[in-house]
Amino acid sequence: MIRAGIILFLLSRDFSIYSQIPGSAEEVKLTVRFENRPVLEVFKELEKKTGFRFTYNDAYLNEKLKVSLRAENKNIQEILSYLSKETNLAFKIIKKHIHVMAFEDLLSSGSEPDPKNFSFRIEGMITGTDTGEPVFGATVAIKGSTRGTVSNEKGAFVLDADNENAILLISSIGFVKKELKIGKKTKVQITLQPDIIPLEEVVVIGYGTQKKKDLTGAISTIDPERIIKIATNDVTKAMQGQIAGVSVHGSGEPGMNPQVIVRGIGSFNSTSPLYIIDGVQAPIGDLPVSDIESVQVLKDASAAAIYGSRAANGVIIITTKRGKSGKMKVDYSFYHGWQNIAKRLEVANREEYQMLVNEASANAEPALAKKPANDSDSPLFVNNIDTDWQKEAFKTGKIQEHTLGVSGGNETVTYNVSLNYFDHTGTIVGSGPGYTRYGLRVNTDFKHQRFKFGESLGFTGVDQNFMTFVHDGTPLGYIVGAIPTLPVYDNTTKNGFGSASQTIHGSYTANAIGFNSTLQSKTDRNRLIGNIYGEYAILEDLKFRLSLGYERTDWRDFNFQPKYDFGWFYVNNIAKMNDWRGYGYTGTIEGTLSYDKIIGKNIISAIAGYSVLQSAISRVQAHAEGFSEPYFPVLSNGTSGISVTGYEEENRLLSYFGRVNYSFNDKYLLTATIRRDASSRFSRQNRWGTFPSLALGWKMHNERFMKALPFISQFKLRASYGLLGNQEIPSYQYEAVINPYAHAVFGNQLAPGATQLEFATPDIKWESRESHNIGLDAGFLGNKITLTVEYYQNTSKDMLLRVRIPESTGVYNWKSPFVNGASVENSGWEFQAGYKNTSGGLTYGFNAYLTTLKNKVLSLGYGDQPIGDGITRTEVGGEVGALYGWVTDGLFQTQDEIDQLNRKSPIGRYQEVLTRPGDIRFKDINGRDANGKLTGKPDGKIDDDDRTFLGSAIPDVSFGISANLAFKAFDLSVMASGVSGNLIYNGLRASLEYGGGWDNYAKNSLNRWTPANTDTEVPRVVMFDPNKNNRASARWLEKGDYLRITTVQLGYSLPKKVLSKLKMSRLRVYVSGQNLLTLTGYTGFDPDFGNDGLFNRAIDQGLAPNRNFNAYAGGLPNPRSFMAGVQLGF
């Protein structure tokens, strides 16, 4: 650092000499690229480009010395500074000569001037405004002269001037330059503001990197510093609201991966983007967030086409931390937190419940008798139990993480090793949910002359427990709907939990706490992600790289149901076990040839390569029953129902790809990409697919006519077009599936037989996604203000969907054949704005994101038959998963009103036979003519034809914002996100306000219609709901708008003076909160709930089933969290 500071000063002190020469060092901008070139050749090349002449002494210049250097649009001073770091040589410019000397000689040539020659001595101290720490190696010069010096390690300097009118010029790498008038002051205190604007930000693209300023495609990045401030096992959860065009929806279930959609629905079979971790296709869920160095999202075809058939849903590229040359660094971080479900749904207490359920029984026709538990005249009447099931079921969860990292290296080898432990217990009482992860990562890189090679190895081990339940419905629904007259615990029952009785309670209530405490459902998995690469520089501009990638996951899914008796339907007299074991792997071999060349004003970067990918899954399921107590649930202990089944599949993908990036005069950009894939998922005649893209860019800010607008630091236009593919369908669809064991008995003889389970569909081909993108990247005031605007339009074609065939063929609907029949269009705008600044000791900034999305179904193939006929419906001209049902029209107030409508009805009734005052009136909006065609006119009766589209499940706008502030040792960051313009079907509310059963009621039901309370929108309560008030209708739709404060973190870093005494490089403590506040009108638990992202994305039913049968997971409300942590560096 001392050497670099002195070099910069001595280079700058001769400025007054050579600035008078035309084409001076300050004016001439050079673009050079040297790879492992002898230093003398570099000198000669620079002489040709600049007109300068190098002079040197052979005694200390090693002719075998080789250097590597890349510089774009830099002056000779900056290039010589880079060379100095590479060669340990010093350079001094005198007029048109560059003198090369040993570093020690340069120091002696810059000796202190004789104080007798000057009349004014200045002493000063230089510190940084961000930390208050001394700035070491800052250059201090007197304006208009050649005199100057550098600050020492304490930030101090001494400089002699002619008189008190001197003006100091202060500069240092990483800080903003400053001028200071001295006046009569002989001692000065100088503070420098950090230059927080990154000059040459580099982003990771497919099979390479590129400067952000040269991008032509739609690529978004997220700052890793923001990611690590969110406590989560999954990096995609931390991306919520932080990247324009990326939709993230998840739940509070520990270990559950959120659902991620990039720029709308691109396929009916999979909406998940492709994840690339250190060059390897791999699942992202168990990757420690602390290991991540960078995250890039490739959103358009220009950016993603290099991945071809796997990129239709976007690509998320993640690189993990690697070592850097220097002393060994040791970093440790830890946090511990507490979580709880902040919201409770308001339900009836015991007295309110008994009143409502008795009223519903009395309103039935004929009236029903009160159940003994609710009858005050019965000896079985319950008046001493009033269970608050949400209070009993929801507990305080805990979350913690420990990370230890060691990194360092030298010019030959660098390394980064990390250990990680993450533990998260859920917010529900019982054996699940919970998630524990252990991680180890080793990344090393080696360099020897023309060779580079290295590896990335990451291992994680996971123990995950799920919530358990055995019945139709959802555990969360049963928790909120459980009757208050039932106790949670009961020592008189088999399992020690309360159970409902059909004759006493009448309720279907299942004790969800009992189930979750008694049953077991868990997963153990080990995952290895590795990549080994080797690179050889054939020529200075030509490199060959070979990489071997491998991801393997071994898992065991275990589910055990002991004997239990929770009343009524919830009885199990035979202990059962399911044990799944298996593995899956993805192996990749990739070879690339890259070429980078600068020819005058032309910069060419090209890559060509091939890829061979093989993936496989193998699993075995064992089932056994009849276990005796005490339980040892292993297969051999089962006494009945023992069976073993298995499944295997294997897929291959062969690919060739190429990309050319071209820049002319740092103004005009072109990117052309093509990839050709062959997938084993398709038959031979349709195996190959070709996916090209083209993008153009124009850096308007480098045009002469823009120089008159100095406040514009960047103004780049770009446009792209391309084609992406998708192969994510079940394997072997081009082959028929036969069951060879469909035997039958004729008389007393067993006759062998076979049936066809699936039809062959050899004609299916690739799905494709046609992508159009127009973008603007702008920067103002030295890029303190940044703005990105994009418009996109993506059309997915030949989308694969199943077409129903008659069940008489022996093929079930869910196994019906695939066809290329659908097409869907997604379009919208993306806006991203940022601001960064430093004022005094305060550094602050923000980033804001906003996305719009319009989804339209263009075709559904083979007659365009709609998909779905329940709460949602997908049809041509509408959107995927649009809400569908009846329109309400208030409540019937009198029987006469009902009778009049019945008399006008062609079938003698308008709605239902037992429609009564207090029931919902539904709108008659459609009918059929004599030919059975819909007329769009009322027909006097309510039936399925009166259903219509009720609204959109897709937000009109999604947005997010992050803000940060730092003052001296304190730092504060805040992140928020939200959506607007979508509707949610509140399934839990529909269950609680059903009004026709013996389960508990919503508090809102107290405002039900009665003859004495007619001014209400809540219908009467009546057993079995004869008017079907509970049917799918606009009644259950609520606005899904919300604004959530996702993260607030306040930290304090120990000053460097104290750290140096402690032999530490960092000590930061912080407190943090997540999901602290949600502003919404939605009455459910959480407007941001886990969903399939497709046809049922608008339906909030609580929880959704996971892959373990009879186990549920994935829909707990996102918890509110409070954490404290520490970060240490040595």
Protein Blocks (a to p, Z undefined) as FASTA:
>chain_A
ZZmmmmmmmmmmmmmmmmmpghiaklpccddddehiafklmmmmmmmmnopacdddfklm
cfkbccddddehiafklmmmmmmmmnopacddehjaccdddfklmmmmmcccdfklpcbd
cddddddfklopacehiacddehiabdcdddfkopacdddfblmbccddddehiacdddd
fkjafbdcddddddfbdfblcdddehiacdfklpcbdcddddfklmmmpccfbfklmmgo
paghiacdddfbehiacdddeeiafbfkbccdcddeehiacdfklgcfklpmbdcddfbf
klmmmnommmmnopaddddddddeddddddddddddddddfbdcddddfklmmmmmmmmm
mmpccdddddfklmmkbckbcfkbccdfklmmpccdddddddddddeddfkbccdddddd
dddddfbecjbdcdddddddddddddehjbccddddddddddddddddddedjfklmmmm
pcfkbcfbdckbmnopacddfklnopabdcfklmmmmmccddddddddddddddddfblm
lccdddddddddddddddddddddebjjlccfbdcddddddddddddddddddddddehj
accddddddddddddddddddddehiacdddddfklpcghiacddddddddddddddddd
ddehhlaccdddddddddfkbcfklmpccdddddddddfklpmklmmmmmlmbdcddddd
dddddfbdcehklpccddfklccdehjaccdddddfbdcdfkbccdddddddddddddee
hhlaccdddddddddehiacdddddfklopafklcccddfbccddddddddddddddehj
bccdddddddddddddfbggjhiaaehjblbccdehiaehiacddddebjafbfklmmmm
mmmpmnlpakbmklcehiacdddfbdcdfkopaehiaehiacfklgccfbdfbdfbdcdd
dddddehjbccdddddddehiacddfklmmmmnopafbdcdfklmmpccfklmbccbdcd
dehilnommpccfklpccfbdcddfbdcddddddfklmmmnopabdcdddddehkbccdf
bfbfblcdcdehimmmmpcghiacdfbehiaehiaccdddddddddddZZ
